[in-house]
Structures are given as C-alpha cells and as structure tokens.
Amino acid sequence: MKKAEIGPRIGALLIDGLISLPIGLLSVIPFVGTLFSLGLIAYWLCRDLARPSLGKRALGLDVVGMDGERPTQQQLVLRNIPLAIPSVLTLIPFVGPLAALPIAALVYAGELIMFITQGQRFGDQLAKTQVMAKS
C-alpha cells in the first residue's frame, strides 16, 4: 500500500458527505431534528468503524495506524472528531443547522490545508493514523 493522494481522499469525503446529506437536511426540522442530528454525529464519528468508510471503499482507500497496522476503534473514532464538529452544532435549535454550514466549510478547508501542507489532515494527526491506497 502507498499513501493516498489528495484526489481520491477528497472524492471519498465527498461520497461520505453525500451519504450524510439526507440526514443533515432532516436535522433542521424543529424538535425531531435532534434525533437526526444525533444520527449525523454518530455517522461522522463511526463512519470508519466498518473498515473503511463507504467513500474510501469505493475509491480503494483504507485507514491504517502510523505503524501500518490496523488502527484501534478509538483511533478510528478520534480521527473523525474534527469532521463531526459541524454536526454537533445542528443540536442547537433553529440557529445550529444554519451555523453548521459555514463551520463545516471552515473545518473542511482547515483539514484540506493541513493535508496539503503536512500530508495528513488534523484528524489523522490526532489519532496517529494515515489513509493508504490499496495496490
């Protein structure tokens, strides 16, 4: 396996984002939206536990520890905390879903900048993981 390039990583994130989009849209519904918000948070935190996420699987990517071994479940959840932050905002009634969009843009831009400048996004640095392309 070799370290994944930026194109497939962005593609995998877009696929995973499209999967979460219907849940995100339902989270804006007052009161019942809270349940969808909790589902959205769980999706982003746990998306790699199935090894790998659907987006990564579609593009032939996988998450490994820095030593090349299978990461722990804790690492797989920890690496997704930055991506789950905007979903947490959707729990705030009425304004939360509106605030989540610009915050998501900032989080994703920050993750992209980290990846471009350091070769790993912040979540991977936090969890000591890396995304590899399957040969």
C-alpha positions, 0 to 999 in steps of 0.5 A, a space after each residue: 500500500 502507498 499513501 493516498 493522494 489528495 484526489 481520491 481522499 477528497 472524492 471519498 469525503 465527498 461520497 461520505 458527505 453525500 451519504 450524510 446529506 439526507 440526514 443533515 437536511 432532516 436535522 433542521 426540522 424543529 424538535 425531531 431534528 435532534 434525533 437526526 442530528 444525533 444520527 449525523 454525529 454518530 455517522 461522522 464519528 463511526 463512519 470508519 468503524 466498518 473498515 473503511 468508510 463507504 467513500 474510501 471503499 469505493 475509491 480503494 482507500 483504507 485507514 491504517 495506524 502510523 505503524 501500518 497496522 490496523 488502527 484501534 476503534 478509538 483511533 478510528 473514532 478520534 480521527 473523525 472528531 474534527 469532521 463531526 464538529 459541524 454536526 454537533 452544532 445542528 443540536 442547537 435549535 433553529 440557529 445550529 443547522 444554519 451555523 453548521 454550514 459555514 463551520 463545516 466549510 471552515 473545518 473542511 478547508 482547515 483539514 484540506 490545508 493541513 493535508 496539503 501542507 503536512 500530508 495528513 489532515 488534523 484528524 489523522 494527526 490526532 489519532 496517529 493514523 494515515 489513509 493508504 491506497 490499496 495496490 
